[in-house]
Each structure stands twice: as structure tokens, then as C-alpha cells.
């Protein structure tokens, strides 16, 4: 086992909307957690509500951090959050910075998702479309909870409307007013690399014809959905991963915002079927080495 990913503090992986730890034969962080472990990291995927506000998920994450601190003996943890998991991690770091060494946003909607705004317009509150979407989300979340294999804690609450509101531009703007740590002052810029002793990083990808629609993505239905969802984007048309815009993802030190990876490829889904031009597993291994070099 190598040691180049052996960070000072444990790596805590926080999933996004409709997230899980491991379904039968299918972990959320497919191949990523194992690669980090083999490279020497103390890596711990956690579960928070798959459908809820970023603040509610953040409170659940704080309980997980407290547990991990007790088990590991470490004073702090490194948080790596995918999609809404980035907002969840940001909340935890803002509330208890003394528990967090770093926050890494992976395709995080740090200024909102244009897809969430599109759905808000097409399915306004109280409409039959909204009721249908809520029913589908709840059904999916309950199925994922039933299939979950690596979580043994209490049943987590579900609130699809709160989850959706937390991802719109208005919802995230309100969140950002209360928890601005690491945010860039200008659109497309970088934020402070360190705030209250917490280091902030981000990376994300974009759909790139000839790259993200090739390789394993020829057989990956999730890539086709990302390409469909990308049509809802206006401000970042052609500069998004299907669910989150390139510049909307910026937080702290921007490692890269143009990996040829869609929103799910960036966590090596589905089953490692990704496009050409980037290996998502390598990105996490490189980042663990970066955190190690930065004393995290």
C-alpha cells in the first residue's frame, strides 16, 4: 500500500442529491474510495439525507464528523463534497471550523444550478408537475435507502421541496449570504484559499463533444441525461456538466473547472463508465497528495 494519499486528517466523502454510500455491488464513489485507501488514506464515505436542505444535511454531517473524530482520534477532517455535498460540507465548516481542515467542492453548485431554476419554472409549487416530481424523488430516495448496504444509523428524514429550493440560484444566494467562506468576489474568479483555518478547493467538469460522449459513455445512460439536462442552461450554455455550470462551481482555490467529465462521471459513475480525456480516480489521488502537501 502506498502512502502518497496519506493525509494528516481523515478524508470524509459527502454525497450529493439522491446520494448513498453503497448499493449492492455499486458504491457512490465508484473505485475512488478504494484507490484512496490503497494509496494510504483514511477515507470515510458518509451518508446524509438524500433529499433535504443543505443546512439539514450539514447538521447531519456534523454528527458524522464528531463520530469520526472520536473513532480516529483526529482533531479535524478533510471534507470532499460532490454536488449538493459541497454545500453540505461548506455549512459544516462554517459552523464548526475547528473540526475541519479543508473543504473540497467537486462539481458543487456554489452559485446555484440552472437545472434547478428550470425545474422551478416548469413545475411551480402546487402544480401537478411539481407533485409528480416530488413523488418520483421520494420513491427513488426510499428505494435507495432500502438498498443501502453501508449505513447503519437512524432513518434519515426526506424533504424533496427543501432540497430543490436549496439548489436554485435564489436558494444558494441566501445560503451564501450566511456562509460565504471561500466564495469568489467576482463571477468566475477564485475565493480565499483559507478562511478561519479551513482550506477551500474546488474542481468541476464540462460536457465536451468528442470527449464526454465517447469511451464508456457510449454505454452510460446517465451521460445522455446530462446532455439532455444541459439544454436547460442559459447563462452557462455550453459551459456546464449537465447539472452544474463551470463558473458556478468555483470555490476557494480552483484546481480545474474544465475536466472532460459530466456531473456523474466526476465521481466515476456509472460503474466507471466515463468519457475520454480524464480519469476521475486520478483526480482524487492527486488531490489527496495536494492536501498532504498542504498539511491537511
C-alpha positions, -999 to 999 in steps of 0.1 A, spaced: 0 0 0 15 34 -10 14 64 12 12 94 -12 -25 98 -3 -20 95 34 -32 129 46 -28 143 81 -66 141 87 -92 116 75 -109 122 41 -147 123 46 -166 119 13 -200 136 12 -225 126 -15 -249 148 -34 -286 148 -40 -300 112 -40 -267 101 -26 -258 69 -9 -227 50 4 -230 17 -13 -258 -1 -31 -255 -39 -38 -223 -40 -59 -223 -3 -65 -206 23 -43 -214 60 -48 -177 68 -50 -171 40 -75 -134 29 -73 -124 62 -57 -126 53 -20 -107 20 -27 -80 38 -47 -75 63 -19 -74 36 7 -48 17 -13 -27 48 -15 -27 52 22 -56 74 30 -80 71 59 -111 76 38 -146 75 51 -177 78 29 -207 91 49 -244 93 44 -267 123 49 -303 128 39 -306 121 2 -333 148 -1 -332 178 22 -318 213 26 -281 219 27 -284 231 63 -303 200 75 -277 178 57 -249 199 72 -262 192 108 -262 155 100 -227 158 86 -215 175 118 -227 144 138 -208 122 114 -177 143 118 -180 141 156 -182 103 153 -152 101 130 -131 124 153 -139 101 182 -131 69 163 -99 82 146 -85 104 174 -81 131 148 -89 167 157 -101 176 122 -113 161 89 -109 169 52 -144 172 36 -148 163 0 -184 170 -12 -199 162 -46 -227 183 -59 -250 193 -30 -225 176 -8 -202 206 -14 -229 229 1 -233 204 30 -196 205 36 -194 243 34 -221 245 61 -203 222 85 -170 241 80 -187 274 86 -204 262 118 -175 242 133 -143 254 115 -122 239 144 -133 205 132 -125 209 95 -90 211 79 -103 216 44 -134 217 22 -132 204 -14 -161 212 -37 -165 187 -66 -190 200 -92 -207 219 -64 -235 243 -73 -219 271 -52 -239 297 -71 -269 275 -78 -279 252 -106 -296 264 -137 -313 230 -140 -329 236 -106 -341 270 -118 -355 255 -150 -375 229 -130 -388 256 -107 -402 275 -137 -416 243 -154 -430 228 -122 -440 257 -99 -452 250 -63 -486 233 -62 -486 223 -98 -492 187 -110 -457 187 -124 -443 196 -91 -463 169 -73 -452 143 -99 -415 153 -95 -418 152 -57 -434 117 -59 -407 104 -82 -379 118 -60 -394 104 -28 -399 70 -44 -363 70 -57 -349 81 -23 -369 54 -4 -357 27 -28 -321 39 -24 -325 38 14 -339 2 12 -309 -8 -10 -282 9 11 -257 -16 25 -231 5 44 -252 28 66 -264 16 100 -276 48 116 -311 61 122 -335 67 94 -328 100 78 -356 125 70 -366 134 34 -378 167 21 -376 170 -17 -390 205 -17 -364 218 7 -337 200 -14 -349 216 -46 -351 251 -30 -316 247 -17 -302 243 -52 -319 271 -71 -300 304 -77 -321 322 -51 -317 294 -25 -280 292 -29 -277 330 -28 -294 330 6 -271 302 17 -241 322 5 -251 353 24 -249 333 56 -220 311 48 -197 330 24 -164 313 33 -143 306 2 -166 323 -23 -151 343 -51 -159 380 -51 -162 381 -89 -180 357 -112 -156 331 -125 -129 341 -101 -113 323 -71 -122 327 -35 -99 329 -4 -78 297 -2 -81 297 36 -107 311 59 -109 306 97 -81 279 94 -101 259 68 -86 255 33 -110 257 4 -106 240 -30 -129 232 -60 -129 214 -93 -155 205 -119 -161 194 -155 -179 203 -187 -196 184 -214 -172 183 -244 -183 167 -276 -157 142 -288 -146 135 -252 -175 132 -228 -197 114 -254 -171 88 -262 -155 58 -244 -176 42 -217 -202 70 -220 -214 54 -252 -230 28 -229 -238 51 -200 -274 63 -198 -266 89 -172 -244 107 -197 -274 110 -221 -294 125 -193 -267 150 -185 -266 160 -222 -304 165 -221 -303 185 -189 -276 207 -203 -303 222 -227 -319 240 -197 -288 262 -192 -288 298 -205 -261 317 -186 -236 288 -188 -248 272 -220 -220 250 -234 -201 255 -201 -217 230 -178 -216 193 -168 -253 188 -174 -263 198 -138 -239 225 -126 -222 254 -145 -185 257 -148 -182 291 -131 -210 284 -107 -188 256 -92 -159 279 -82 -149 279 -45 -116 288 -29 -86 276 -49 -99 264 -83 -79 233 -93 -96 230 -126 -131 237 -140 -130 221 -174 -123 184 -169 -140 165 -197 -164 149 -172 -201 151 -168 -218 156 -134 -217 119 -126 -185 110 -144 -167 132 -118 -175 106 -92 -167 77 -116 -204 68 -122 -219 48 -137 -197 17 -128 -167 35 -140 -182 42 -175 -168 76 -183 -158 95 -214 -123 101 -228 -97 126 -217 -97 124 -179 -96 97 -152 -117 109 -123 -100 84 -99 -66 101 -106 -81 135 -98 -89 123 -63 -55 107 -58 -38 139 -70 -59 159 -46 -51 137 -16 -14 143 -24 -22 180 -26 -39 180 8 -9 161 22 15 187 8 -7 215 23 -5 199 57 -41 187 57 
